[in-house]
Amino acid sequence: MNGRRKAEGGSKRIIPYFRLLIRYVSMDNTQKLGIIAGSGDLPGLLASEARKYDRQPVVVCVTNNYSPNLPQIAAEFHQFHVGQLKKIVKTLRNAGVKEIALIGKVYKGVLLKPMWLDSLSRKILVKSRNLKSGDFSYRKIEYSILKNVLEELESMGFVVIDQRRFLSSLLFKAGVLTKRKPSKSEWQDIRYGIDLARKIASLDIGQTVVVKNQIPLAIEAMEGTDEAILRGGQLGGDGVVVAKAPNVDHDFRFDVPTVGPSTLKVMKECSAKVLAIDAERTFLLDAENVIKEANEHKISIVAMSNDRNS
């Protein structure tokens, strides 16, 4: 889908300042982009888009569950355990990488198994939590770990980029993206749900909530978005509203909230009627097909402005 084309409901894809930024930075001598890749489609999409700007993607994969085409897209492809940070850094340095993107899903349970980590990874983990106290609550230290990873990489001379820089085609401006417009009561749930999702995200718990009649039915935790939607649908029955949004102060170098075909699939399973996302701050994967399928099943997809008065 062309980045300048309107969505079916009239909302334009955004082409933000990232496009101009890409053109500017592409003029320097940094032609390689390091990608520390988790699972899912995003690492491959990022690698493909980076190539369009003459960047050679050097991919270091930290999961076995990567897209089958990722090795073919990459200029270089390497694979390590997520806890082998010293080898990851050495590989990126040897490849001449200056800029790095962290993207894709990583199994959070590794945070609970420090015996899998090399000395650099353990150093970061110790900085992020007090191992002696036995505090193994990943929710409390996940953000701290990511922050310390970024600081460590930047102290070594790397620049960690905003994930949206090469993926602005996955973002949407505020508006209704589908033919079906939400009802008055659904709009109330949408506003309530987005506000609640932002608050939950600020507590580093999750980014997705399921609501109905302004009653919270499910809040995403470690199980992930899809399971939270199914749980909320079971409690609320037909017509629930799903809202996904990051914290208002979210650092998009860490991750970008993402919805796509799997989100719509579970919404159909539980007869959810609305998907609300944060405009310009949430990726919508395979948007053309997702919007088409949402139209066929009378599901609304809404991108909500960050303006609290929206």
Backbone as CSV, one residue per row, in Angstrom:
resi,resn,N_x,N_y,N_z,CA_x,CA_y,CA_z,C_x,C_y,C_z
1,MET,0.851,-1.188,0.000,0.000,0.000,0.000,0.884,1.234,0.000
2,ASN,0.625,2.193,-0.881,1.442,3.381,-0.980,1.308,4.228,0.266
3,GLY,2.417,4.742,0.772,2.413,5.516,1.998,1.592,6.786,1.914
4,ARG,1.306,7.292,0.705,0.560,8.532,0.570,-0.920,8.300,0.305
5,ARG,-1.346,7.055,0.228,-2.720,6.752,-0.112,-3.613,6.839,1.095
6,LYS,-4.860,7.211,0.898,-5.805,7.258,1.990,-6.285,5.864,2.334
7,ALA,-6.534,5.643,3.642,-7.196,4.416,4.068,-8.648,4.501,3.661
8,GLU,-9.356,3.359,3.691,-10.715,3.310,3.179,-11.636,4.263,3.911
9,GLY,-11.399,4.488,5.188,-12.258,5.373,5.952,-11.886,6.831,5.799
10,GLY,-10.844,7.142,5.022,-10.493,8.517,4.762,-9.263,9.008,5.511
11,SER,-8.718,8.232,6.426,-7.555,8.670,7.201,-6.286,8.445,6.395
12,LYS,-5.447,9.467,6.312,-4.220,9.361,5.534,-3.125,8.671,6.318
13,ARG,-2.346,7.891,5.591,-1.121,7.379,6.179,-0.230,8.576,6.481
14,ILE,0.575,8.460,7.501,1.436,9.581,7.815,2.792,9.386,7.170
15,ILE,3.320,10.487,6.676,4.699,10.523,6.199,5.376,11.596,7.054
16,PRO,5.776,11.251,8.272,6.259,12.249,9.219,7.666,12.702,8.908
17,TYR,8.247,13.429,9.864,9.582,13.979,9.671,10.631,12.905,9.472
18,PHE,10.298,11.621,9.784,11.274,10.544,9.651,11.778,10.424,8.214
19,ARG,10.896,10.684,7.225,11.313,10.566,5.825,12.460,11.533,5.525
20,LEU,12.280,12.803,5.940,13.330,13.781,5.703,14.589,13.429,6.479
21,LEU,14.395,12.913,7.691,15.534,12.528,8.512,16.323,11.417,7.848
22,ILE,15.607,10.439,7.273,16.274,9.327,6.596,17.132,9.851,5.448
23,ARG,16.553,10.770,4.652,17.294,11.283,3.506,18.556,12.011,3.959
24,TYR,18.432,12.702,5.109,19.592,13.434,5.618,20.684,12.482,6.091
25,VAL,20.307,11.530,6.938,21.327,10.644,7.499,21.885,9.706,6.448
26,SER,21.115,9.442,5.370,21.614,8.535,4.336,22.757,9.162,3.546
27,MET,22.951,10.482,3.727,24.006,11.160,3.003,25.371,10.978,3.667
28,ASP,25.380,10.474,4.941,26.660,10.321,5.615,27.298,8.994,5.232
29,ASN,28.367,8.654,5.934,29.116,7.452,5.580,28.586,6.196,6.248
30,THR,27.518,6.328,7.023,26.965,5.182,7.729,25.976,4.474,6.814
31,GLN,26.426,3.441,6.139,25.572,2.765,5.173,25.004,1.457,5.693
32,LYS,25.439,1.030,6.867,24.940,-0.224,7.426,24.027,0.063,8.609
33,LEU,22.969,-0.724,8.706,22.050,-0.617,9.834,22.042,-1.940,10.581
34,GLY,22.444,-1.917,11.823,22.376,-3.116,12.640,20.962,-3.335,13.141
35,ILE,20.473,-4.549,13.032,19.134,-4.887,13.507,19.252,-6.041,14.494
36,ILE,18.983,-5.759,15.757,18.899,-6.818,16.763,17.455,-7.278,16.761
37,ALA,17.221,-8.467,16.212,15.884,-8.890,15.814,15.307,-9.949,16.736
38,GLY,14.072,-9.703,17.173,13.289,-10.716,17.853,12.383,-11.412,16.852
39,SER,11.316,-12.011,17.344,10.405,-12.741,16.465,9.378,-11.800,15.841
40,GLY,8.601,-12.336,14.909,7.567,-11.553,14.249,8.004,-11.017,12.899
41,ASP,7.109,-10.242,12.270,7.343,-9.733,10.919,8.128,-8.429,10.881
42,LEU,8.155,-7.701,11.991,8.739,-6.363,11.968,10.220,-6.327,11.587
43,PRO,11.066,-7.245,12.075,12.476,-7.177,11.666,12.664,-7.272,10.153
44,GLY,11.916,-8.162,9.513,12.011,-8.288,8.066,11.509,-7.056,7.340
45,LEU,10.417,-6.470,7.836,9.891,-5.246,7.236,10.896,-4.111,7.363
46,LEU,11.509,-4.007,8.532,12.502,-2.958,8.737,13.697,-3.152,7.814
47,ALA,14.171,-4.383,7.694,15.308,-4.657,6.817,14.982,-4.304,5.367
48,SER,13.778,-4.653,4.926,13.363,-4.348,3.551,13.291,-2.846,3.311
49,GLU,12.694,-2.122,4.259,12.567,-0.676,4.108,13.931,-0.001,4.160
50,ALA,14.811,-0.487,5.018,16.149,0.104,5.112,16.888,-0.010,3.782
51,ARG,16.703,-1.120,3.084,17.357,-1.313,1.784,16.898,-0.268,0.766
52,LYS,15.661,0.194,0.900,15.149,1.211,-0.025,15.904,2.527,0.120
53,TYR,16.561,2.696,1.246,17.336,3.906,1.498,18.833,3.603,1.486
54,ASP,19.186,2.561,0.731,20.589,2.188,0.531,21.305,1.864,1.834
55,ARG,20.556,1.344,2.792,21.178,0.878,4.028,21.286,-0.636,3.972
56,GLN,22.426,-1.168,4.315,22.650,-2.606,4.300,22.315,-3.178,5.681
57,PRO,21.243,-3.974,5.792,20.838,-4.487,7.101,21.723,-5.636,7.585
58,VAL,22.386,-5.408,8.701,23.172,-6.448,9.365,22.310,-6.966,10.509
59,VAL,21.759,-8.152,10.339,20.768,-8.679,11.273,21.416,-9.637,12.263
60,VAL,21.192,-9.368,13.538,21.570,-10.295,14.601,20.277,-10.765,15.246
61,CYS,19.928,-12.008,15.012,18.656,-12.549,15.489,18.855,-13.196,16.859
62,VAL,17.939,-12.892,17.794,18.060,-13.425,19.157,16.908,-14.373,19.481
63,THR,16.346,-14.975,18.452,15.269,-15.937,18.625,15.334,-16.968,17.509
64,ASN,14.746,-18.129,17.726,14.622,-19.128,16.659,13.358,-18.915,15.841
65,ASN,12.461,-18.080,16.341,11.160,-17.881,15.713,11.166,-16.614,14.862
66,TYR,12.039,-16.594,13.855,12.122,-15.417,12.989,11.448,-15.692,11.647
67,SER,11.161,-14.621,10.918,10.530,-14.758,9.610,11.434,-15.545,8.670
68,PRO,10.885,-16.495,7.905,11.709,-17.337,7.026,12.529,-16.550,6.012
69,ASN,12.027,-15.376,5.595,12.741,-14.611,4.569,13.776,-13.654,5.145
70,LEU,13.883,-13.578,6.467,14.798,-12.609,7.071,16.252,-12.826,6.659
71,PRO,16.769,-14.060,6.644,18.167,-14.243,6.216,18.418,-13.794,4.781
72,GLN,17.407,-13.939,3.915,17.574,-13.536,2.521,17.566,-12.013,2.371
73,ILE,16.780,-11.336,3.196,16.707,-9.876,3.122,17.985,-9.240,3.653
74,ALA,18.565,-9.858,4.672,19.726,-9.281,5.352,20.975,-9.302,4.478
75,ALA,21.783,-8.251,4.601,23.102,-8.257,3.974,24.015,-9.226,4.716
76,GLU,23.854,-9.276,6.032,24.528,-10.261,6.883,23.501,-10.770,7.885
77,PHE,23.543,-12.061,8.162,22.611,-12.647,9.129,23.388,-13.467,10.147
78,HIS,23.172,-13.162,11.409,23.820,-13.880,12.506,22.751,-14.238,13.536
79,GLN,23.025,-15.259,14.322,22.060,-15.670,15.337,22.774,-16.010,16.642
80,PHE,22.283,-15.400,17.726,22.825,-15.657,19.057,21.678,-15.739,20.056
81,HIS,21.981,-16.285,21.222,21.033,-16.224,22.329,20.939,-14.772,22.795
82,VAL,19.763,-14.362,23.264,19.561,-12.978,23.676,20.522,-12.563,24.786
83,GLY,21.012,-13.526,25.556,21.937,-13.217,26.639,23.394,-13.147,26.231
84,GLN,23.698,-13.331,24.937,25.087,-13.289,24.460,25.419,-11.895,23.926
85,LEU,25.263,-10.907,24.766,25.401,-9.523,24.326,26.820,-9.192,23.870
86,LYS,27.828,-9.793,24.486,29.212,-9.534,24.079,29.450,-9.969,22.635
87,LYS,28.933,-11.139,22.266,29.082,-11.617,20.889,28.287,-10.750,19.919
88,ILE,27.117,-10.303,20.360,26.294,-9.438,19.514,27.032,-8.138,19.215
89,VAL,27.586,-7.526,20.249,28.317,-6.270,20.081,29.535,-6.468,19.180
90,LYS,30.284,-7.536,19.407,31.476,-7.807,18.594,31.110,-7.988,17.126
91,THR,30.019,-8.702,16.863,29.575,-8.939,15.487,29.210,-7.634,14.796
92,LEU,28.487,-6.772,15.489,28.072,-5.498,14.903,29.276,-4.587,14.668
93,ARG,30.200,-4.584,15.593,31.412,-3.777,15.417,32.224,-4.261,14.223
94,ASN,32.400,-5.569,14.128,33.177,-6.126,13.021,32.535,-5.833,11.672
95,ALA,31.213,-5.677,11.665,30.500,-5.374,10.421,30.542,-3.891,10.078
96,GLY,31.067,-3.069,10.981,31.138,-1.635,10.724,29.839,-0.901,10.976
97,VAL,29.000,-1.462,11.825,27.700,-0.855,12.126,27.869,0.319,13.083
98,LYS,27.148,1.404,12.801,27.111,2.556,13.704,25.720,2.734,14.319
99,GLU,24.689,2.495,13.515,23.313,2.660,13.990,22.658,1.298,14.187
100,ILE,21.849,1.193,15.240,21.213,-0.075,15.593,19.727,0.150,15.834
101,ALA,18.922,-0.811,15.396,17.504,-0.846,15.742,17.236,-2.110,16.548
102,LEU,16.513,-1.980,17.641,16.054,-3.128,18.425,14.597,-3.350,18.065
103,ILE,14.255,-4.506,17.502,12.891,-4.678,17.006,12.494,-6.152,17.020
104,GLY,11.209,-6.400,17.271,10.697,-7.762,17.328,10.471,-8.208,18.758
105,LYS,9.730,-9.290,18.901,9.389,-9.804,20.226,10.522,-10.672,20.774
106,VAL,10.762,-10.515,22.056,11.754,-11.337,22.752,11.084,-11.956,23.963
107,TYR,11.278,-13.244,24.145,10.681,-13.955,25.279,11.165,-13.363,26.594
108,LYS,10.229,-12.826,27.377,10.598,-12.128,28.607,11.088,-13.069,29.694
109,GLY,10.766,-14.348,29.584,11.182,-15.287,30.615,12.684,-15.370,30.782
110,VAL,13.448,-14.951,29.758,14.912,-14.981,29.872,15.377,-14.059,30.987
111,LEU,14.565,-13.051,31.298,14.932,-12.136,32.373,14.960,-12.840,33.720
112,LEU,14.277,-13.972,33.799,14.208,-14.706,35.055,15.289,-15.775,35.158
113,LYS,16.147,-15.897,34.146,17.151,-16.962,34.123,18.541,-16.370,33.905
114,PRO,19.100,-15.706,34.917,20.405,-15.060,34.741,21.534,-16.019,34.415
115,MET,21.351,-17.307,34.657,22.420,-18.260,34.351,22.645,-18.388,32.840
116,TRP,21.705,-17.887,32.027,21.855,-17.934,30.579,22.641,-16.739,30.037
117,LEU,23.006,-15.798,30.877,23.549,-14.535,30.413,25.073,-14.504,30.476
118,ASP,25.699,-13.829,29.489,27.146,-13.645,29.544,27.471,-12.510,30.518
119,SER,28.751,-12.203,30.663,29.161,-11.236,31.689,28.595,-9.843,31.438
120,LEU,28.534,-9.421,30.172,27.988,-8.099,29.867,26.490,-8.048,30.145
121,SER,25.793,-9.109,29.775,24.354,-9.165,30.024,24.057,-9.199,31.518
122,ARG,24.870,-9.940,32.256,24.687,-9.996,33.711,24.966,-8.638,34.354
123,LYS,25.945,-7.943,33.841,26.252,-6.603,34.345,25.038,-5.691,34.193
124,ILE,24.399,-5.771,33.037,23.215,-4.956,32.793,22.071,-5.378,33.706
125,LEU,21.915,-6.687,33.877,20.836,-7.185,34.727,21.032,-6.751,36.177
126,VAL,22.267,-6.811,36.648,22.557,-6.403,38.027,22.266,-4.915,38.210
127,LYS,22.573,-4.109,37.196,22.271,-2.681,37.271,20.768,-2.431,37.313
128,SER,20.006,-3.364,36.748,18.572,-3.158,36.578,17.739,-3.655,37.750
129,ARG,18.281,-4.545,38.538,17.530,-5.063,39.677,18.487,-5.576,40.742
130,ASN,18.002,-5.739,41.936,18.821,-6.218,43.042,18.676,-7.726,43.141
131,LEU,19.623,-8.466,42.543,19.530,-9.923,42.551,19.588,-10.491,43.962
132,LYS,20.337,-9.851,44.848,20.490,-10.371,46.201,19.175,-10.365,46.968
133,SER,18.295,-9.406,46.626,17.028,-9.316,47.343,16.019,-10.337,46.853
134,GLY,16.360,-11.013,45.740,15.438,-12.005,45.194,14.261,-11.397,44.466
135,ASP,14.391,-10.145,44.023,13.300,-9.503,43.292,13.371,-9.941,41.837
136,PHE,12.555,-10.934,41.460,12.554,-11.456,40.097,11.282,-11.056,39.355
137,SER,10.666,-9.920,39.727,9.463,-9.444,39.063,9.854,-8.759,37.763
138,TYR,9.638,-9.446,36.635,10.119,-8.911,35.362,9.445,-7.607,35.018
139,ARG,8.198,-7.397,35.447,7.489,-6.170,35.107,8.195,-4.944,35.679
140,LYS,8.799,-5.110,36.849,9.443,-3.986,37.512,10.784,-3.642,36.884
141,ILE,11.409,-4.610,36.236,12.771,-4.361,35.763,12.918,-4.412,34.239
142,GLU,11.861,-4.777,33.524,11.989,-4.890,32.063,12.399,-3.566,31.431
143,TYR,11.712,-2.483,31.806,12.052,-1.176,31.246,13.478,-0.792,31.621
144,SER,13.845,-1.065,32.873,15.189,-0.725,33.335,16.248,-1.489,32.554
145,ILE,15.981,-2.758,32.247,16.927,-3.552,31.458,17.099,-2.954,30.066
146,LEU,15.997,-2.638,29.410,16.068,-2.056,28.074,16.820,-0.730,28.102
147,LYS,16.529,0.078,29.099,17.206,1.369,29.233,18.708,1.174,29.409
148,ASN,19.084,0.213,30.240,20.509,-0.032,30.470,21.196,-0.642,29.255
149,VAL,20.469,-1.463,28.485,21.020,-1.991,27.233,21.314,-0.838,26.279
150,LEU,20.348,0.086,26.142,20.551,1.238,25.270,21.744,2.067,25.721
151,GLU,21.819,2.324,27.017,22.922,3.134,27.533,24.264,2.448,27.293
152,GLU,24.289,1.127,27.457,25.531,0.379,27.248,25.948,0.443,25.781
153,LEU,24.989,0.247,24.881,25.293,0.301,23.450,25.775,1.689,23.046
154,GLU,25.120,2.716,23.569,25.505,4.076,23.203,26.855,4.456,23.803
155,SER,27.184,3.896,24.971,28.501,4.157,25.562,29.616,3.543,24.721
156,MET,29.255,2.553,23.898,30.221,1.902,23.011,30.311,2.592,21.654
157,GLY,29.546,3.667,21.475,29.608,4.419,20.233,28.496,4.137,19.244
158,PHE,27.576,3.222,19.573,26.434,2.953,18.703,25.347,4.011,18.923
159,VAL,24.521,4.191,17.909,23.330,5.032,18.018,22.113,4.130,17.845
160,VAL,21.244,4.091,18.845,20.030,3.274,18.771,18.905,4.150,18.240
161,ILE,18.291,3.732,17.142,17.323,4.585,16.449,15.883,4.277,16.862
162,ASP,15.027,5.254,16.646,13.582,5.107,16.787,13.100,4.103,15.733
163,GLN,12.355,3.084,16.144,11.894,2.049,15.208,11.050,2.619,14.074
164,ARG,10.397,3.749,14.309,9.488,4.305,13.302,10.226,4.957,12.137
165,ARG,11.525,5.155,12.268,12.244,5.945,11.278,12.150,5.355,9.876
166,PHE,12.218,4.053,9.758,12.121,3.421,8.445,10.754,2.778,8.208
167,LEU,9.847,2.883,9.166,8.567,2.172,9.075,7.371,3.109,9.198
168,SER,7.509,4.332,8.712,6.401,5.285,8.822,5.185,4.861,8.004
169,SER,5.367,3.969,7.024,4.229,3.492,6.229,3.280,2.626,7.044
170,LEU,3.703,2.203,8.239,2.844,1.384,9.102,2.049,2.233,10.087
171,LEU,2.212,3.563,10.018,1.554,4.470,10.946,0.397,5.189,10.273
172,PHE,-0.591,5.579,11.065,-1.756,6.284,10.544,-2.045,7.542,11.343
173,LYS,-2.523,8.567,10.637,-3.035,9.749,11.306,-4.380,9.430,11.954
174,ALA,-4.827,10.340,12.822,-6.085,10.142,13.533,-7.257,10.069,12.556
175,GLY,-8.185,9.165,12.823,-9.379,9.027,12.004,-9.919,7.612,12.035
176,VAL,-11.081,7.430,11.435,-11.678,6.102,11.297,-11.127,5.489,10.016
177,LEU,-10.496,4.336,10.119,-9.819,3.725,8.977,-10.727,2.805,8.173
178,THR,-11.864,2.441,8.734,-12.775,1.476,8.114,-14.065,2.157,7.673
179,LYS,-14.875,1.417,6.916,-16.166,1.947,6.479,-17.129,2.107,7.648
180,ARG,-17.112,1.124,8.552,-18.022,1.186,9.701,-17.525,2.210,10.715
181,LYS,-18.390,3.152,11.075,-18.081,4.135,12.102,-18.593,3.623,13.445
182,PRO,-17.865,3.877,14.522,-18.333,3.448,15.840,-19.628,4.160,16.239
183,SER,-20.422,3.485,17.062,-21.639,4.091,17.600,-21.272,5.077,18.713
184,LYS,-22.263,5.810,19.193,-22.020,6.777,20.262,-21.462,6.095,21.510
185,SER,-22.049,4.969,21.888,-21.578,4.259,23.085,-20.190,3.667,22.858
186,GLU,-19.915,3.239,21.628,-18.581,2.717,21.319,-17.526,3.817,21.403
187,TRP,-17.888,5.023,20.972,-16.952,6.139,21.089,-16.603,6.404,22.552
188,GLN,-17.586,6.272,23.425,-17.321,6.447,24.855,-16.333,5.392,25.348
189,ASP,-16.539,4.155,24.891,-15.623,3.075,25.275,-14.232,3.278,24.676
190,ILE,-14.189,3.798,23.455,-12.904,4.041,22.793,-12.082,5.052,23.586
191,ARG,-12.698,6.165,23.935,-11.976,7.207,24.680,-11.545,6.698,26.051
192,TYR,-12.458,5.982,26.692,-12.140,5.417,28.001,-11.011,4.389,27.876
193,GLY,-11.110,3.528,26.866,-10.132,2.461,26.687,-8.744,2.973,26.344
194,ILE,-8.652,3.939,25.437,-7.350,4.491,25.062,-6.691,5.171,26.258
195,ASP,-7.480,5.934,27.009,-6.935,6.603,28.190,-6.446,5.579,29.215
196,LEU,-7.228,4.513,29.400,-6.842,3.464,30.346,-5.592,2.729,29.863
197,ALA,-5.527,2.450,28.559,-4.358,1.754,28.003,-3.085,2.566,28.223
198,ARG,-3.167,3.885,28.036,-1.999,4.740,28.264,-1.565,4.698,29.726
199,LYS,-2.547,4.685,30.622,-2.220,4.651,32.052,-1.596,3.309,32.435
200,ILE,-2.149,2.224,31.909,-1.594,0.896,32.190,-0.170,0.789,31.642
201,ALA,0.028,1.347,30.439,1.364,1.321,29.840,2.361,2.104,30.688
202,SER,1.907,3.183,31.312,2.804,3.992,32.141,3.290,3.229,33.363
203,LEU,2.568,2.163,33.734,2.966,1.320,34.862,3.821,0.135,34.414
204,ASP,4.146,0.100,33.107,4.958,-0.985,32.536,4.299,-2.346,32.728
205,ILE,2.970,-2.383,32.611,2.233,-3.644,32.741,1.916,-4.212,31.367
206,GLY,1.300,-3.415,30.518,0.918,-3.840,29.178,0.435,-2.632,28.411
207,GLN,-0.019,-2.843,27.186,-0.462,-1.729,26.341,-1.872,-1.928,25.804
208,THR,-2.511,-3.031,26.157,-3.827,-3.366,25.605,-4.846,-3.544,26.713
209,VAL,-6.038,-2.977,26.496,-7.156,-3.203,27.411,-8.384,-3.556,26.587
210,VAL,-9.292,-4.303,27.200,-10.578,-4.643,26.586,-11.662,-4.096,27.502
211,VAL,-12.579,-3.307,26.928,-13.611,-2.665,27.738,-14.985,-2.820,27.089
212,LYS,-16.012,-2.635,27.907,-17.385,-2.601,27.417,-18.211,-1.816,28.425
213,ASN,-18.979,-0.867,27.910,-19.776,0.011,28.774,-18.892,0.693,29.817
214,GLN,-17.682,1.059,29.395,-16.694,1.729,30.243,-16.340,0.910,31.487
215,ILE,-16.359,-0.400,31.328,-15.931,-1.331,32.372,-14.721,-2.098,31.845
216,PRO,-13.592,-2.084,32.551,-12.429,-2.857,32.108,-12.694,-4.357,32.252
217,LEU,-12.494,-5.086,31.178,-12.710,-6.537,31.186,-11.404,-7.316,31.217
218,ALA,-10.386,-6.789,30.576,-9.085,-7.464,30.543,-7.988,-6.431,30.349
219,ILE,-6.875,-6.666,31.018,-5.691,-5.825,30.898,-4.519,-6.725,30.526
220,GLU,-3.823,-6.359,29.474,-2.697,-7.170,29.005,-1.590,-7.233,30.052
221,ALA,-1.099,-8.433,30.291,0.060,-8.625,31.163,1.079,-9.442,30.380
222,MET,1.654,-10.458,30.987,2.712,-11.226,30.332,2.181,-12.081,29.184
223,GLU,0.864,-12.379,29.186,0.323,-13.290,28.181,0.293,-12.688,26.790
224,GLY,0.290,-11.350,26.672,0.298,-10.705,25.374,-1.073,-10.234,24.926
225,THR,-1.072,-9.504,23.806,-2.275,-8.840,23.313,-3.396,-9.814,22.976
226,ASP,-3.089,-10.824,22.181,-4.142,-11.718,21.681,-4.862,-12.438,22.813
227,GLU,-4.114,-12.937,23.781,-4.735,-13.647,24.900,-5.569,-12.704,25.754
228,ALA,-5.118,-11.471,25.898,-5.894,-10.489,26.655,-7.224,-10.204,25.961
229,ILE,-7.198,-10.114,24.636,-8.434,-9.876,23.883,-9.404,-11.037,24.060
230,LEU,-8.901,-12.252,23.949,-9.762,-13.429,24.121,-10.368,-13.465,25.519
231,ARG,-9.563,-13.141,26.516,-10.050,-13.147,27.897,-11.135,-12.087,28.089
232,GLY,-10.912,-10.899,27.528,-11.908,-9.843,27.630,-13.184,-10.182,26.891
233,GLY,-13.035,-10.829,25.729,-14.212,-11.234,24.964,-15.044,-12.270,25.681
234,GLN,-14.380,-13.193,26.362,-15.109,-14.214,27.129,-15.920,-13.589,28.256
235,LEU,-15.381,-12.549,28.868,-16.078,-11.894,29.973,-17.180,-10.953,29.493
236,GLY,-16.914,-10.248,28.387,-17.845,-9.215,27.948,-18.832,-9.635,26.890
237,GLY,-18.570,-10.749,26.211,-19.456,-11.171,25.140,-19.305,-10.292,23.907
238,ASP,-20.323,-10.315,23.052,-20.266,-9.563,21.794,-20.101,-8.061,22.045
239,GLY,-19.380,-7.420,21.130,-19.350,-5.961,21.126,-18.314,-5.297,22.005
240,VAL,-17.290,-6.031,22.442,-16.268,-5.387,23.268,-15.394,-4.476,22.408
241,VAL,-14.746,-3.530,23.068,-13.837,-2.593,22.410,-12.415,-2.887,22.873
242,VAL,-11.511,-3.019,21.910,-10.098,-3.281,22.194,-9.317,-1.990,21.961
243,ALA,-8.527,-1.586,22.940,-7.720,-0.371,22.813,-6.259,-0.702,23.082
244,LYS,-5.387,-0.176,22.232,-3.939,-0.418,22.392,-3.205,0.906,22.246
245,ALA,-2.370,1.220,23.232,-1.639,2.487,23.195,-0.412,2.407,24.088
246,PRO,0.640,3.149,23.735,1.815,3.210,24.601,1.658,4.296,25.659
247,ASN,2.576,4.303,26.585,2.678,5.380,27.553,2.873,6.711,26.820
248,VAL,2.369,7.798,27.380,2.506,9.098,26.718,3.976,9.487,26.550
249,ASP,4.841,8.981,27.415,6.270,9.289,27.333,7.079,8.112,26.776
250,HIS,6.435,7.288,25.987,7.056,6.059,25.501,8.308,6.344,24.679
251,ASP,9.335,5.530,24.874,10.570,5.618,24.101,10.484,4.605,22.960
252,PHE,10.349,5.104,21.738,10.123,4.233,20.589,11.402,3.571,20.083
253,ARG,12.494,3.767,20.769,13.685,2.963,20.481,13.519,1.562,21.060
254,PHE,12.678,1.435,22.092,12.461,0.143,22.741,11.526,-0.733,21.925
255,ASP,10.364,-0.206,21.618,9.375,-0.944,20.834,8.285,0.017,20.404
256,VAL,7.480,-0.420,19.453,6.302,0.316,19.010,5.111,-0.629,19.144
257,PRO,4.038,-0.211,19.817,2.849,-1.071,19.892,2.428,-1.491,18.487
258,THR,2.042,-2.744,18.344,1.771,-3.284,17.013,0.505,-4.126,17.015
259,VAL,-0.346,-3.891,16.014,-1.518,-4.728,15.769,-1.472,-5.174,14.317
260,GLY,-2.263,-6.196,13.994,-2.249,-6.696,12.629,-3.212,-7.841,12.433
261,PRO,-2.919,-8.732,11.483,-3.843,-9.830,11.164,-4.195,-10.704,12.355
262,SER,-3.228,-11.016,13.212,-3.539,-11.882,14.357,-4.472,-11.179,15.335
263,THR,-4.324,-9.864,15.458,-5.219,-9.090,16.323,-6.650,-9.184,15.820
264,LEU,-6.817,-8.973,14.516,-8.159,-9.031,13.935,-8.739,-10.435,14.043
265,LYS,-7.906,-11.438,13.902,-8.372,-12.825,13.988,-9.006,-13.111,15.344
266,VAL,-8.330,-12.735,16.420,-8.889,-13.010,17.746,-10.085,-12.112,18.038
267,MET,-10.100,-10.919,17.464,-11.272,-10.052,17.630,-12.500,-10.678,16.987
268,LYS,-12.317,-11.301,15.830,-13.447,-11.986,15.183,-13.914,-13.166,16.022
269,GLU,-12.966,-13.870,16.623,-13.316,-15.039,17.436,-14.201,-14.669,18.620
270,CYS,-13.979,-13.489,19.183,-14.773,-13.093,20.357,-15.794,-12.010,20.027
271,SER,-16.038,-11.772,18.730,-17.059,-10.821,18.270,-16.833,-9.413,18.793
272,ALA,-15.573,-9.003,18.889,-15.256,-7.615,19.239,-15.638,-6.713,18.071
273,LYS,-16.018,-5.483,18.359,-16.530,-4.598,17.324,-15.623,-3.428,16.987
274,VAL,-14.696,-3.081,17.874,-13.857,-1.909,17.631,-12.419,-2.187,18.060
275,LEU,-11.488,-1.767,17.209,-10.074,-1.746,17.563,-9.626,-0.290,17.540
276,ALA,-9.191,0.219,18.682,-8.716,1.598,18.783,-7.211,1.589,19.028
277,ILE,-6.490,2.366,18.226,-5.038,2.452,18.366,-4.627,3.910,18.516
278,ASP,-3.411,4.116,18.965,-2.880,5.461,19.144,-2.333,5.958,17.809
279,ALA,-2.894,7.034,17.288,-2.482,7.559,15.990,-1.008,7.943,15.992
280,GLU,-0.314,7.545,14.931,1.092,7.867,14.697,2.035,7.229,15.720
281,ARG,1.480,6.377,16.590,2.289,5.766,17.650,2.057,4.264,17.755
282,THR,1.337,3.695,16.789,1.061,2.257,16.771,1.210,1.743,15.346
283,PHE,1.948,0.665,15.166,2.079,0.043,13.857,0.833,-0.781,13.548
284,LEU,0.359,-0.678,12.308,-0.703,-1.546,11.804,-0.114,-2.363,10.665
285,LEU,0.103,-3.650,10.917,0.706,-4.533,9.924,-0.319,-4.967,8.887
286,ASP,0.155,-5.126,7.641,-0.697,-5.605,6.548,-2.004,-4.824,6.524
287,ALA,-1.884,-3.505,6.582,-3.046,-2.637,6.789,-4.125,-2.813,5.726
288,GLU,-3.730,-2.930,4.465,-4.721,-3.018,3.393,-5.636,-4.220,3.593
289,ASN,-5.054,-5.382,3.869,-5.865,-6.585,4.059,-6.619,-6.568,5.380
290,VAL,-5.994,-6.017,6.420,-6.675,-5.938,7.718,-7.904,-5.045,7.619
291,ILE,-7.771,-3.890,6.978,-8.909,-2.979,6.828,-9.996,-3.608,5.959
292,LYS,-9.589,-4.282,4.893,-10.561,-4.953,4.027,-11.344,-6.008,4.799
293,GLU,-10.638,-6.817,5.582,-11.298,-7.875,6.348,-12.162,-7.292,7.461
294,ALA,-11.700,-6.214,8.065,-12.506,-5.549,9.093,-13.809,-5.031,8.496
295,ASN,-13.740,-4.482,7.295,-14.954,-4.016,6.620,-15.926,-5.170,6.380
296,GLU,-15.388,-6.308,5.974,-16.237,-7.472,5.693,-16.945,-7.977,6.948
297,HIS,-16.338,-7.794,8.114,-16.908,-8.302,9.363,-17.504,-7.190,10.224
298,LYS,-17.685,-6.005,9.612,-18.331,-4.876,10.308,-17.599,-4.521,11.606
299,ILE,-16.283,-4.496,11.528,-15.454,-4.099,12.663,-14.859,-2.724,12.363
300,SER,-14.895,-1.844,13.346,-14.311,-0.513,13.192,-12.860,-0.513,13.660
301,ILE,-12.015,0.182,12.915,-10.643,0.435,13.350,-10.467,1.946,13.405
302,VAL,-10.048,2.435,14.551,-9.962,3.873,14.784,-8.565,4.226,15.281
303,ALA,-7.957,5.241,14.662,-6.692,5.784,15.160,-7.014,7.043,15.947
304,MET,-6.680,7.025,17.226,-7.051,8.118,18.124,-5.907,9.117,18.286
305,SER,-6.274,10.390,18.255,-5.303,11.450,18.447,-4.720,11.398,19.851
306,ASN,-3.501,11.901,19.980,-2.884,11.991,21.298,-3.419,13.164,22.096
307,ASP,-4.209,14.020,21.456,-4.850,15.138,22.143,-5.890,14.590,23.099
308,ARG,-5.773,14.907,24.351,-6.674,14.358,25.360,-8.104,14.831,25.178
309,ASN,-8.279,15.878,24.368,-9.630,16.378,24.135,-10.298,15.723,22.943
310,SER,-9.585,14.770,22.304,-10.134,14.133,21.102,-11.235,13.165,21.462
